[in-house]
Amino acid sequence: MLLKHGLLGDYIFEGKQGVLDWVRQAGCVQFDPIDVCGKNAELTLQSRVKGFAKSLLEELLYEDRRLFDYPDKNLAILPIEDWPYMERSRQAARRHAERYPEMAALSGQVRAHIEAHGPIGSDGLQLEGDYVWQSAIHWSGGSNITRSVLEQMYATGELVIHRKRGTRKSYDLAERHVPSHLLHASEPLPEDSEHDKWLLRRRIGAVGLLWNRASDAWLHISRMKSAQRNEAFRGLLEEGRIAAVSVEQMKDTLYCLAEDVPLLETVLTSDHAPAPRCELIAPLDSFLWDRKLIYQLFGFDYTWEIYTPAAKRKFGYYVLPLLYGDQLVGRVEAVAERKSGTLRVQHVWYEEGVERSEMLQEALSECLQRFARFNSCETIVIETEAE
């Protein structure tokens, strides 16, 4: 798993091309707007891509347009070549809009405004309306009619996100940014069974190893219940596109992509372990999508406590797992104070039984220095001793 993710040994992803290569490999990188020490997508990439800077992701999204924002594993960032595969979601959004007769006229106003004035945000145009709205994507439009219509047009693929400034988004016509051959492409996999197999392979590839059981790794695949998932697994095994993997002391069979079998063979036959790296892992990293699996494989019990009431948190608000070599050895709570250019490390917790060797301490120090640079911080302040 770690070799697949590029989290062990030498970096295999580097620079802007490395960002693109990683997102293509994973299928998508999950997006979350909360920024304590970097947003989730940025945190995911900084742990894998040598020389990663936040500007690289921004350029690929909004200048080069080789990536785009769209719901996949919840909110996500995808390779632009996957645009046709999202057509099912866009069709569902169009059907949803048919429930609201007012939508056509309101969408026309938005379209005319963008054509005349360029990209807009929810405060760029005042639309009139007094009906209750639930947008086709998973958040609610609420009482802001303009925002609701923009989100709906984004869900149908008529609009794309033009820019993000913090949590504020502006939208533009998709035809201005999506290549015509992709924008007008027909759905590549019109049969449900083939689309299910594509989705399943994609999620297995994103995690690296995955089992055929209920899992957060299947989130946002609304129509794939257990029967459909079982059928997709059976078909992919018969076609030789995934491989079954047995793990000592585990009851469940795991599965990997057929093209990843050489990674397993490398691990089983190599006499030399890859050089360990120390990395901070994003809370919504695809490596952690199935936390029950992570617990079984690594003995690491991780809960993202951001929505846990403060009095009930075991650790902290925004805590990142700490990887060293092939072990998850602890957790770090860090806050980037950008006005002062300070990375404030509030806590470091080590797992029980972890030896705090000199090599580990040096690796953690180097990791925090990289993390400070990633957050444009010049100073590191460690508030508490490691626990």
C-alpha positions, 0 to 999 in steps of 0.5 A, a space after each residue: 500500500 505504501 509503495 503504491 501511494 508513494 509514501 515509502 522509499 524515494 519519492 516517485 512523484 515530483 513537481 507539477 507533473 507529479 501532482 497530475 500523475 498522483 491524481 490520475 493514479 488515485 482517480 480523485 483527491 478528496 477536497 475539504 475547504 477547512 484550512 488549519 495547516 493546509 487544505 486536505 487535497 494539499 495535505 495529501 499531495 505534500 506527503 507524496 510529491 517532492 517539491 509540492 507547492 500549493 500553487 501547483 495545484 492551483 495552476 493545474 485546476 484554474 490555469 492549465 485546466 488539467 484538473 477539475 472540481 466535481 463531486 466524486 468521493 464527496 467533494 473532489 478534484 479529478 483529472 479533466 480526462 474523466 469528465 465524460 465518466 461523470 455524465 451520469 451525475 450530470 444527468 441526475 442533476 438535470 433530472 433534479 432540475 426538472 422538479 423546479 419549473 423556475 430553474 430554466 428562467 433563472 439559469 438563463 439569467 445566470 448564463 446571460 450575465 456570465 456571457 456579458 460580464 464574465 465569471 461570477 460568484 453568488 454575490 455577483 448577481 441578485 436573482 429573485 425567488 422565494 421557494 425552498 431549494 435543495 441543490 442536486 449536489 449534496 449540500 443545501 442551497 438554502 435561502 441564497 437563490 443565486 448560490 443555489 442556481 449556480 450550484 445546480 448549473 455546476 452539478 449539471 456541467 453547464 458551469 465549472 468553478 473558475 476560481 476559489 478564494 478561500 471558501 468563496 467560489 466563482 463560476 464560468 461557462 464550462 464550454 470556455 474551459 473544458 476541451 470540446 471533445 470532452 465536453 460533448 463526449 458521450 457517456 463511455 460506459 452506458 451499461 450500469 454493470 460496466 460503470 460499476 466495475 469502473 468505479 470499483 477499480 477506481 476506488 481500489 486503486 485509490 486505496 491500494 488494497 481494499 476488501 469487499 465489504 461496507 466501507 467509507 471508500 465506496 461513499 458517493 457511489 449511490 446506486 452500488 449496494 452490496 449486490 451490485 458490488 458483489 457482481 462487480 467484484 466477480 466480473 473484475 476477478 473473472 476478467 483478471 482486472 483485479 487480484 485477490 490477496 490473502 493477508 496473514 491473521 486477517 479473515 477478509 480477502 483484500 483486492 488490488 488492481 492487476 497492474 499492482 501485483 508486481 508491487 506485492 511481488 517486490 515486497 515479497 522477494 526484496 531483501 532490502 526494505 525501502 528507506 523510511 520517510 517521515 510524513 504527515 498524512 491528510 485526514 481525508 487521504 485516500 490511504 485512510 478512506 477505510 479506517 477499519 482496514 487501516 486498524 487491521 493492517 497497521 494497528 492504528 485507530 484514527 478518528 478525525 475529531 473535527 466534528 467531535 465536541 471539544 470536551 469529548 475529543 481524545 486528541 484534537 481538532 485537526 490532527 494528522 497521522 504521523 507515518 515513519 517507514 512502514 508504521 503509523 507511529 503517532 499523531 501531530 496537531 499543528 497550526 499554521 499562523 500565516 500572519 506571523 509565519 509560524 508553524 505552531 506544533 501544539 502536540 505530538 502523540 506517539 503510539 504505545 510501544 513506539 521507540 523514540 529513537 534518534 533516527 525517528 526524532 531527526 526524521 520528524 524534525 526534517 518532516 516538520 521543516 518541510 511542512 513549515 515550508 509547505 505552509 510558507 512558515 519560517 519559524 517552528 514552535 513546539 508547544 509541548 513535549 511528545 506524549 
